[in-house]
Amino acid sequence: MEREQLLGELDALLDKKVLLKMYLLATAEKHSFWYVNLLNEQNSMWYKNFEQKMLVVDKHEAAHSLQAPRLHEQRPAHGQESLRHS
């Protein structure tokens, strides 16, 4: 119930399906959480815990590369390791 309320509040920023994927990806591991910093720009507001930035690839960009839209996780301080979720 609380998850649905949260996703409903954030769906003005992104599609609810994308938000749900981000939530599930961020909370899949024990003790991990989804952090949303609403004071940041949209491309810098989504995090898994505090150290992994989550990026949403634009649908138009993905269409040009002939791939489906994906979620990427970045570790800002330790290189470009990323997890892709379709």
N, C-alpha and C positions, 0 to 999 in steps of 0.2 A: 504494500500500500504506500509506504513512504517513498519507495523507489519510483512508483508511478507518479506521485506528486512532484518529485524532483524532476523527472523527465518532462513532465507537463510544463513546469516553470521554465525549463531550458529550451523547449522546442521552438522558441522564436529565434534561437541562434543557429540551430542545426536540426536536421530531420530526426524525428524520434527514434527511428531504426538505427541511425548512426550513433546517437547518444546511448542507446541501449548496448550496442556493440562496445562502445568505449567503456561503459560502466562494467560490463561483464569481463572485458579484458583486464581492466584495472583491478578488479576485486577477485580474480580467479585464484590467486595464491593466498594462503593463510596469512592473516595480519596485514594484507595490503589494502589500500583504499584509493578511491578516486577523489582527487582534489581539483576543484574548479575555482580559479582566481578570476572573478568577474571584473576586477580592476584592470586586468591586462587586455591587450588587443586579442581578438578572437583566435589568431594563430599561436598565441602564447598563454592561453588560459587553462588548458587541459593537461592534467598530470596524473600519473600513477605514482602514488606516494608523493614525496616532494622532489624526488630526484630524476624521474623519468618524464620528460615532456612528451605529450601525445599530439601528433599532427594528423589532420584530416586532409587527404589528397583531394583536390578539387575534381569534380566529375568531368569537367571539360578537359582538364589536363590529362586525366586518365583515359578519356576517349581518344585523344590524340596519340597516346602511346598504346592504344588497343588493349588496355587492361582495365579490369573492374576497379572501382574506387576502393581504397584500402586505408586502414589506420596504421600509422607508424608510431613507434615509441622511440624516443631519442634520449640518450643519457647525455645531458649537455656538457659535462666536464670530462667524460671519458670516451672520446671518439664518437664514431657514427654508428654504433651498434643499433640495429632497429629490428623490431618485430612487426611482421606484416600480418594483417588480419583481414580476410575477405568476407 
